[in-house]
Amino acid sequence: MRTEPKLTRLDRVFARLDREPERPAHIDVPKMSRHRIVLFAATLAFYGAIVWAVVITSWLVRLDWQVMFFRPYQQWSEIHWFVDYYVVLGQRGPTAVMVAAWLGWRSWRQHTLRPLLALGVSLLLLNITVGAAKYGMGRLGPHYATMIGSNEMWLGGDIFPSGHTANAVVTWGILAYLASSARAQRWLSAVSAVTSLGVGMATVYLGTHWLSDVLLGWTAGLLILLGLPWFEPLIARAEDAIFDLRDRLRARRRSTRAVPAAAPPVLVTPVPADHEDVAARSPRAPVYLAPGPHTTRSERTPITPAGSRRPPHPERHPRGSTSPARPVTGG
């Protein structure tokens, strides 16, 4: 009887790290249902109510000033170091890098670009909507307030809504949005909600934002996550276009490797029909470069010069003969 090997927990963890053989078909793309549309409309109404409450300098603005005068960073100064590190979870650069690394691994494992494209679209919407609201309303922060009890609107600031809070909602909430199971989606939703709530409270603790800034930042981030299914068709078309471009580049690379480079074309001059007649009537005789067939050096007959190769010398005599006595000169 054949039994299957029993996998340990570590084996199952490493199995999930391997790349899946093909793109999974059980992952559902969220659609803009009626329930989601109702939530989006209610959140948008809440967004407008917060802005209106700040513009008319209502009780929300008075609460902002009370929290500012309370100075939480002085009341609980022992946790100041922790809050300084925790608020980084709402900064655009570090959070985008961490979440992009995780979603990049998801994209590689599941053979899809949807996680990375969804993150890019959500961050683009965040920059456009929150950035336009910040510079459009121009509210000053608590550290730069000019008049006690005023709403500090349209004075050249850029803190309403809170960018840290909205960024925390979007970057950590996108993990829950892209979850592959209902259980993972519930857990990731709770984690992202707690993280973004802590980031918003950290900015109030440090005195960089009013409490109403944080409320509007939460609402702005939630609006992006609720409205993201409207952009799913655009994400799907972008993914198809990128994959088609990749396939064309691969096919072109294979074709260039398989087919060798073609030789340059050789121009052939056509020979006229009366070429033979012209050559026959030519009075000039053919010219040969050599009088006979060419032979190799080994086949050639060596030529030995006759006589001695030394130049003639009148004072030298051949061997065996006596040379005349030299005249003796007197001294």
C-alpha positions as CSV (number, residue, x, y, z in Angstrom):
1,M,0.0,0.0,0.0
2,R,1.4,3.3,-1.1
3,T,1.2,6.2,1.4
4,E,1.8,9.9,0.7
5,P,4.7,11.5,2.7
6,K,3.6,13.6,5.6
7,L,4.7,17.2,5.2
8,T,5.8,19.2,8.2
9,R,4.9,22.8,8.8
10,L,8.3,23.9,7.5
11,D,7.8,21.9,4.3
12,R,4.5,23.6,3.7
13,V,6.0,27.0,4.2
14,F,8.8,26.3,1.7
15,A,6.2,24.8,-0.7
16,R,4.3,28.1,-0.7
17,L,7.5,30.0,-1.5
18,D,7.9,28.1,-4.8
19,R,6.4,29.5,-8.0
20,E,3.1,28.1,-9.0
21,P,3.1,26.2,-12.4
22,E,0.5,28.5,-13.8
23,R,-1.6,31.5,-13.0
24,P,-4.2,30.5,-10.3
25,A,-7.8,30.7,-11.4
26,H,-9.4,31.0,-7.9
27,I,-8.4,34.6,-7.4
28,D,-11.4,36.9,-7.9
29,V,-11.1,40.4,-9.1
30,P,-13.3,42.8,-6.9
31,K,-16.2,44.3,-8.8
32,M,-18.1,47.6,-8.1
33,S,-21.1,46.0,-6.5
34,R,-24.1,47.8,-5.2
35,H,-23.0,47.4,-1.6
36,R,-19.6,48.9,-2.4
37,I,-21.2,51.8,-4.2
38,V,-23.3,52.6,-1.1
39,L,-20.2,52.5,1.1
40,F,-18.4,54.7,-1.4
41,A,-21.2,57.3,-1.4
42,A,-21.5,57.3,2.4
43,T,-17.7,57.8,2.8
44,L,-17.8,60.6,0.2
45,A,-20.6,62.3,2.2
46,F,-18.6,62.0,5.4
47,Y,-15.6,63.5,3.6
48,G,-17.7,66.5,2.6
49,A,-19.1,66.8,6.1
50,I,-15.6,67.0,7.6
51,V,-14.5,69.7,5.2
52,W,-17.6,71.7,5.8
53,A,-17.2,71.5,9.6
54,V,-13.7,72.9,9.3
55,V,-14.7,75.6,6.9
56,I,-17.5,77.0,9.1
57,T,-15.2,76.7,12.2
58,S,-17.5,74.4,14.0
59,W,-17.0,72.3,17.2
60,L,-14.5,70.1,15.3
61,V,-12.1,73.1,15.0
62,R,-12.5,73.8,18.7
63,L,-11.7,70.2,19.5
64,D,-8.6,70.6,17.3
65,W,-7.4,73.5,19.4
66,Q,-8.1,71.7,22.7
67,V,-6.0,68.7,21.7
68,M,-3.3,71.0,20.5
69,F,-3.1,72.9,23.8
70,F,-3.1,69.6,25.7
71,R,0.3,68.8,24.0
72,P,0.3,65.0,24.1
73,Y,4.1,65.0,23.4
74,Q,4.7,66.6,26.7
75,Q,2.1,64.7,28.7
76,W,3.6,61.3,27.6
77,S,7.1,62.2,26.8
78,E,8.4,58.7,27.6
79,I,7.0,57.2,24.4
80,H,8.2,60.0,22.1
81,W,11.1,57.9,20.7
82,F,8.7,55.0,19.9
83,V,6.2,57.4,18.1
84,D,9.0,58.9,16.1
85,Y,9.8,55.4,14.6
86,Y,6.2,54.3,14.3
87,V,5.1,57.3,12.2
88,V,7.5,56.0,9.5
89,L,4.8,53.4,8.7
90,G,2.9,56.3,7.1
91,Q,5.7,57.8,5.0
92,R,5.4,57.3,1.3
93,G,8.9,56.1,0.5
94,P,9.5,53.3,3.0
95,T,6.0,51.9,2.9
96,A,5.9,51.9,-0.9
97,V,9.2,50.0,-1.0
98,M,8.1,47.4,1.5
99,V,4.7,46.8,0.0
100,A,6.1,46.8,-3.6
101,A,8.6,44.1,-2.6
102,W,5.9,41.8,-1.2
103,L,3.5,42.4,-4.2
104,G,6.4,41.9,-6.6
105,W,7.0,38.4,-5.1
106,R,3.2,37.8,-5.4
107,S,3.3,38.8,-9.1
108,W,6.3,36.5,-9.8
109,R,4.7,33.6,-8.0
110,Q,1.2,33.9,-9.6
111,H,2.3,34.9,-13.1
112,T,0.5,38.2,-13.0
113,L,1.2,41.9,-12.9
114,R,-2.1,42.8,-11.3
115,P,-0.7,43.3,-7.7
116,L,2.0,45.7,-8.8
117,L,-0.3,47.6,-11.2
118,A,-3.0,47.9,-8.5
119,L,-0.5,49.4,-6.2
120,G,0.7,51.8,-8.8
121,V,-2.8,53.0,-9.7
122,S,-3.8,53.4,-6.0
123,L,-0.6,55.5,-5.3
124,L,-1.3,57.6,-8.4
125,L,-4.9,58.3,-7.2
126,L,-3.6,59.1,-3.8
127,N,-1.1,61.7,-5.1
128,I,-3.7,63.3,-7.3
129,T,-6.6,63.5,-4.9
130,V,-4.9,64.2,-1.6
131,G,-2.3,66.5,-3.2
132,A,-5.1,68.5,-4.9
133,A,-7.0,68.8,-1.6
134,K,-3.9,69.8,0.4
135,Y,-2.9,72.6,-1.9
136,G,-6.5,73.6,-2.7
137,M,-7.5,74.2,0.9
138,G,-4.1,75.4,2.1
139,R,-4.5,74.8,5.9
140,L,-1.7,75.5,8.3
141,G,-0.6,73.0,10.9
142,P,-0.6,73.4,14.7
143,H,3.0,74.5,14.8
144,Y,2.3,77.4,12.4
145,A,-1.1,78.5,13.6
146,T,-1.7,82.3,13.5
147,M,-4.9,82.9,15.4
148,I,-6.3,80.9,18.3
149,G,-9.7,79.4,17.4
150,S,-9.4,79.9,13.7
151,N,-9.6,77.1,11.1
152,E,-6.3,78.2,9.5
153,M,-7.7,77.6,6.0
154,W,-6.3,79.1,2.7
155,L,-3.2,80.4,4.3
156,G,-0.7,78.5,2.2
157,G,-0.4,75.3,4.2
158,D,-0.5,71.6,3.0
159,I,-1.6,69.4,5.9
160,F,-5.4,69.0,5.3
161,P,-6.0,66.0,4.8
162,S,-3.2,64.1,6.6
163,G,-0.9,62.6,3.9
164,H,0.7,60.1,6.4
165,T,-2.7,58.8,7.4
166,A,-4.1,58.5,3.9
167,N,-0.9,56.8,2.7
168,A,-1.1,54.3,5.6
169,V,-4.7,53.4,4.7
170,V,-3.9,52.9,1.0
171,T,-0.5,51.1,1.2
172,W,-1.4,48.7,4.0
173,G,-5.1,48.4,2.9
174,I,-4.0,47.3,-0.6
175,L,-2.7,44.1,0.9
176,A,-6.3,43.3,2.1
177,Y,-7.7,44.4,-1.2
178,L,-5.5,41.9,-3.1
179,A,-5.9,39.0,-0.6
180,S,-6.5,35.6,-2.2
181,S,-8.9,34.3,0.4
182,A,-11.7,35.7,2.6
183,R,-9.9,34.7,5.8
184,A,-6.7,36.5,4.7
185,Q,-8.7,39.5,3.7
186,R,-10.3,39.8,7.1
187,W,-7.0,39.6,9.0
188,L,-5.2,42.0,6.7
189,S,-8.1,44.5,6.9
190,A,-7.8,44.5,10.7
191,V,-4.1,44.9,10.6
192,S,-4.2,47.7,8.1
193,A,-7.0,49.5,10.1
194,V,-5.0,49.3,13.3
195,T,-1.7,50.4,11.6
196,S,-3.3,53.5,9.9
197,L,-5.2,54.4,13.1
198,G,-1.9,54.3,15.0
199,V,-0.1,56.4,12.3
200,G,-2.9,59.1,12.5
201,M,-2.7,59.2,16.3
202,A,1.0,59.5,16.1
203,T,0.8,62.6,14.0
204,V,-1.6,64.2,16.5
205,Y,0.7,63.2,19.3
206,L,3.7,64.9,17.6
207,G,1.7,68.0,16.9
208,T,2.2,67.9,13.2
209,H,-1.5,67.5,12.4
210,W,-4.9,68.6,13.7
211,L,-7.3,65.8,14.7
212,S,-9.6,66.8,11.8
213,D,-6.7,66.3,9.4
214,V,-6.4,62.7,10.5
215,L,-10.1,62.1,10.1
216,L,-10.1,63.5,6.6
217,G,-6.9,61.4,5.8
218,W,-8.6,58.2,6.9
219,T,-11.6,59.1,4.7
220,A,-9.5,60.0,1.7
221,G,-7.6,56.7,1.8
222,L,-10.8,54.7,2.2
223,L,-12.3,56.4,-0.8
224,I,-9.4,55.2,-2.9
225,L,-9.7,51.6,-1.8
226,L,-13.5,51.6,-2.3
227,G,-13.3,53.1,-5.8
228,L,-10.4,50.9,-7.0
229,P,-12.6,48.3,-8.7
230,W,-13.6,50.9,-11.2
231,F,-10.0,50.8,-12.5
232,E,-9.8,47.1,-12.7
233,P,-10.5,47.0,-16.5
234,L,-7.8,49.5,-17.1
235,I,-5.4,47.4,-15.0
236,A,-6.3,44.3,-17.0
237,R,-5.7,46.1,-20.3
238,A,-2.4,47.4,-19.1
239,E,-1.3,43.9,-18.0
240,D,-2.3,42.4,-21.4
241,A,-0.4,45.1,-23.2
242,I,2.8,44.5,-21.2
243,F,2.6,40.7,-21.7
244,D,2.0,41.2,-25.4
245,L,5.0,43.5,-25.6
246,R,7.1,40.9,-23.7
247,D,6.1,38.1,-26.1
248,R,6.9,40.2,-29.2
249,L,10.4,41.0,-27.8
250,R,11.0,37.4,-27.0
251,A,9.9,36.3,-30.5
252,R,12.1,38.9,-32.1
253,R,15.1,37.8,-30.0
254,R,14.6,34.2,-31.0
255,S,14.4,35.1,-34.7
256,T,17.6,37.1,-34.6
257,R,19.4,34.2,-32.9
258,A,18.1,31.5,-35.3
259,V,18.7,33.3,-38.6
260,P,22.3,34.2,-39.3
261,A,23.2,37.7,-40.6
262,A,22.6,37.9,-44.3
263,A,25.6,38.6,-46.5
264,P,25.7,42.0,-48.3
265,P,24.3,41.8,-51.8
266,V,26.8,41.4,-54.7
267,L,26.2,43.5,-57.7
268,V,26.5,41.6,-60.9
269,T,27.2,43.5,-64.1
270,P,25.3,42.1,-67.0
271,V,27.5,40.9,-69.9
272,P,26.5,42.3,-73.3
273,A,25.4,39.9,-76.0
274,D,28.2,40.9,-78.4
275,H,31.0,40.5,-75.7
276,E,32.5,37.5,-77.5
277,D,32.6,39.3,-80.9
278,V,34.3,42.3,-79.3
279,A,36.9,40.0,-77.7
280,A,37.5,38.2,-81.0
281,R,38.0,41.4,-83.0
282,S,40.4,42.8,-80.4
283,P,43.9,43.2,-82.0
284,R,45.7,43.1,-78.7
285,A,47.2,39.7,-77.8
286,P,46.5,38.3,-74.4
287,V,49.1,39.0,-71.7
288,Y,50.4,36.3,-69.5
289,L,52.0,37.0,-66.1
290,A,54.4,34.0,-66.4
291,P,55.9,32.2,-69.4
292,G,55.1,28.8,-68.1
293,P,53.3,26.9,-65.3
294,H,54.2,27.9,-61.8
295,T,56.4,25.4,-59.9
296,T,57.1,25.1,-56.3
297,R,60.5,26.0,-54.8
298,S,61.4,22.3,-54.2
299,E,60.8,21.5,-57.9
300,R,63.2,24.2,-59.2
301,T,66.7,23.2,-60.3
302,P,69.3,24.8,-58.0
303,I,71.8,27.1,-59.8
304,T,75.4,27.0,-58.5
305,P,77.6,29.9,-59.5
306,A,80.8,28.9,-61.3
307,G,84.2,29.8,-59.7
308,S,84.9,31.3,-56.3
309,R,82.6,33.7,-54.7
310,R,85.5,35.7,-53.2
311,P,86.5,38.9,-55.0
312,P,89.9,38.8,-56.7
313,H,92.9,39.9,-54.6
314,P,96.3,40.5,-56.2
315,E,98.3,39.8,-53.1
316,R,96.8,36.4,-52.3
317,H,98.2,33.2,-53.8
318,P,96.7,29.8,-53.9
319,R,97.6,27.3,-51.3
320,G,100.7,25.1,-51.8
321,S,102.7,27.8,-53.7
322,T,105.5,29.9,-52.2
323,S,105.0,33.5,-51.9
324,P,107.7,35.8,-53.1
325,A,110.0,37.3,-50.5
326,R,109.1,40.7,-49.3
327,P,111.6,43.4,-49.8
328,V,113.6,44.3,-46.7
329,T,113.9,47.9,-46.1
330,G,116.7,49.4,-44.1
331,G,116.2,51.3,-41.0
